[in-house]
Amino acid sequence: MSSAITSTQTTPESATAPNEFVLTVVCADAPGIVHAVTGAIVEIGGNITESRQFESGTTHRFYLRLQVVTDASLEQLEAALAPAVERFGLEHRVDVVGRPLRTLVLGSTAKHCVNDLLFQVDSGSLPIEISLILANHPTLEGLAGFYGVPFEHLPTKGDGAKAAFEDRVRAAIDEHDIELVVLARYMQILSPELCAELAGRCINIHHSFLPGFKGANPYRQAYARGVKQIGATAHFVTSDLDEGPIIEQDVIRVDHTRSPQELMSIGQDAEVRTLRQAVTWFAQSRVLLDGPRTVIFR
């Protein structure tokens, strides 16, 4: 993949301050990749402040993430990398460290995940910019208003309603130049067409009981079965329902003393933490796809 940002997004406020870039690379494994990439960075006087790499034994793909401090511009870094890109067929992306990703949040009635995302952004702890919250129920409007985030409600029941909702998703992505879509307990199945359009940039969160306890009241089902652990999974959305590449998971031990309401509270807390971590890693360019798996450079 090529660089996804423009020079206007990378211009520092102070002309004298060095630039700090994050570079990710994916390609077929071969000797000399690291030497070529790091050599290009040295060529422009860059200093590597963080470096992680991985070779997948199953796909024989090579993954690299570097953070670089340099007085050089984005254009100069790209020019220095060009020979390595051509030689090794690098899929690469350069971004500014800490730049908030333009994000669209989809929701329904559950507030816990949306509330946490809004709070983390407001407190400066989550490097995303929520351009819009789009929901199929009006429940989240007050919450969005409290944080000053635009909110829209479109129902998904009725003939053509789901298609209209997805068309609005597409339009919002174009209007706001969205880089990440987060399904923050949006309780609707996306069409295969939209899943394909959002491949690799749409994150979903769900409780860990799937596929065992489906439908309504999964925590009452879990209580009735006497489950001993509760957790959550954050993953990329694909047309295979809740089976996309996993980004993060969490699990908490429980016992017979917990009521259904307590189990739900524990589960929602796990969902909040798991989604927050997945979104954070994605926004920091720490999540790379390796076929049906992910490579996470923590």
N, C-alpha and C positions, 0 to 999 in steps of 0.2 A: 504494500500500500504506500502511496506517496504521502508527502507531508500534507497535513490537513489544516494548516493554519497559514495565515497571510502575514506579511511583514507589518501590517498595521496592528496586528494583535501582539506582536513581539517587541514593539518599540518601548524601551524602558522609560519611566518618567524622568529619570536623570540621565543625561547623555554620557555622564562619566561612569555610571554604575555598570559593572559587568553583567552580561546576560547569563542566565542559568537555564539550560535546555535539558530536556529529557529525550533521549533517542532510543527507539525500539527497532529491532531488526529481526526478521524471520526469513529463513531461506533453507535450501538444502544444505546439509552439513558438508563441509569441505575444509581442508587445511588452509590456513592463512586468513580466515575471515576476521578474527579479532585483531590480528596484526594490521590488516588493511584499514579497518575502521578506526582503531586507536591511532594509527599513523596519520590518518586524515585529521584527527582532532589535534594531534601534536603540531601538525603543519600550520594550523591557524592559531597556535598558542593557547589551546584549550587545556584545562585541568579537569581530569575525571575525578569526581567526588564520590560516585557510587557506581559499582559495576556488578552485574549478575548475569550469568549465562547458563544455558542448559541445552543438552543434546538429547532428543527423544529417541530412545532405543527402538521404539516400535515404528515410528514414521521417518526416522533419520532426518529430522528437521532440526535446525539450529535456532536457538532463541537467545537474544541479547538485549539487555536494558542498561543504558548508561545515563548518568547525570553529569553534565559538563558545564563548567564555568569558563567563560571566555569573553574577551572584548570584541570578538568577531560577531557579525550579524548572522541572522538566519540564512540569508542568501550566500554568505561566505562559507558557512558550514555545509550547506547543501552542495555548493560547488566543489568543496574539498572531498565530500563523500561520493561524488558522481563516478569516479573511476571504480571504486569498490562496488557501488550499486550495479554498474554495468558488468563488471567482471563476475560477480557472484549471483547476479539476479536478485538482489536484496529487495524484499518488501520492507519498507522502512517508514517511520513516522517521526517527525521532530516537533516538539511542542515546548512551550515555556513552562517551567516547573511552577506548580501552584496556580496555573490559569484555571479559573472556574469553567467547567463544561456546561454548555447550554443544555438544559434538561427539561423534558416534558414528563410530568407525573400523571399517571392514570390511577384513579381511585374509584371506590364504590361507597360503602357506608362505614367501614372500619376506619378508625381515626389513628390508631397507635403508630403505624408505620409512617403515615403522612406527617403526623405531628412531630415525630422524631427527626425526619428529614428537614422539616422547616426549622425546627429549633437548632439543629446542628449547623445549618447554613447561616442562620441568624447570628449564632455565636462565633462564626468563623472557623468552625472545626471540620466542615465538609466542603471540599473544593468543587462545588457545583453551583450553578445559577439556575434556579427554578423559574423558567420563563412562563409556565402555565400549568395549572392543575385542571385536568379534564376528567369529569366523573359522570357516571350514569345515574347518580342520585344527588340531591342538593345538600346532603348532610355535611359535606366538608367546606361549604361556602364560608361559614363563620370563621373557621380555623384559618382558611386561606386569607380572609380579610384581616384577621388579627396580625398576620405577618406581612401584609401588603403585597400578596402574590395574586396575580390574575387567576380567576376561577371561572370555569364554564361547566354547565350541566346540560347533558344531552341524554335522554332516555334510550335504553337499548331494547325495550319491549315494543312489540308491534311490527307490522309488516315494513320491512326495509330499514328499521331503526338501527340495527347493528351495523348494517352497511353504511348508513349515514354517519354513525359514530366513527367508524374507521376512516371514512372520507375526511372527517374533521381532524382526526389524528394526522393524516397525511398533509392536510392543509396547514396545520399548526407546525408541523416539522419544517415545512417550506417557509412559512412566515417568520419563524424564530431561528431558522438555521440550526435546528436541534441536533445535538451530537449524541445524546443518551436519552432513552425512554425507560422509565421505571414504573413497573406495575406494582404499586404499593397497596396490595390486597385488592386489586381490580378483579372482581369475581366474574369475569367473562372470558370465554375462549376466543382468542384472536384467530382470524381466518388464516389459512395456509399462505395466501397471497401476502398479507401484511407481515406474517412471521418471516417470510423470505425477504421482504423489503427491509426489515429491521434486523436481519441476521448480524450477530456480533455486537449489537449496540442496544439491546433491550433486555433488561434484567427483571426477573420475577422472584417473588418470595412466597413460600408456602410452608405449612407445618410439616413435620416429619412423618406423619401417619400415612401419607399416601404411599402406595395405592390401597393400603389396608382399610382405612376409615374414610370413605368418600362421602360427599354430600353434606347436608346440614348437621350441625352439632357434633363435629368430630371429637371434641373433648368429652362429651357425654358417652360417646362410643368407647373412647379410650378408658374412661372411668369404669364403665361396665365390664371391660375386658381386663381391668387391673394392670394397665401398662406400668412399666417400671422406668421408662425414660421418655422425655419429651424433648423435641428439638425443632430445628427449622433448616430449610435449604434455600439458598439463593443461587439462581442459575440463569443462563441465557435462554431466552424464549426461542423455541423451535416449533414446527408443526406437530411434533410428537409431544403431546400434552405432559407437562411437568417432567420431561425427560431430557431437557437441554443440558449442555455442558455445565457442570457444577463449578461455582466460583467459591462459595463458602458454606459451611455447615456448623451447627452448634447443637449440643445435647446437654440435658440436665437430668440427673437421677431424681426420681420421685418414688413414693410408696403409697400404701393403702390408706394413709391418713389424709390424703389430699382430696378435697371435694372437687366436683366438676368445675366450679368457678375458680378454684385455686389452680387447677390444671390449666385452665384457659389463660389465667393471668401469667403463669410461668411460661406458657407457650408463646403468648404475645410478646413477652419480654425477650424471648429467644429470637423471634422474628425481627424485632426492632434492631437488635444488636447484629444479627446476621446480615440483614439488608444494608445497614449502615456500613459494615465492613466491606461488603461486596462493591457498593457504590464508591467508597473511598478508594479501594484498590484500582477500580476501573478508571476513575478520574485521575489517578496518579500514573496511569499507563503501566500498571503492574500486572495486568491480565492479558495474556496472549492465548489464542486458540491453537490447540494441537489436535485437529480432527474433532472427535466427540469429547475431548478432554480440554482442560485449561492448564496453562503454565502460569503460576502465580509467583511473581518475584516480590516477596514480602520485604 
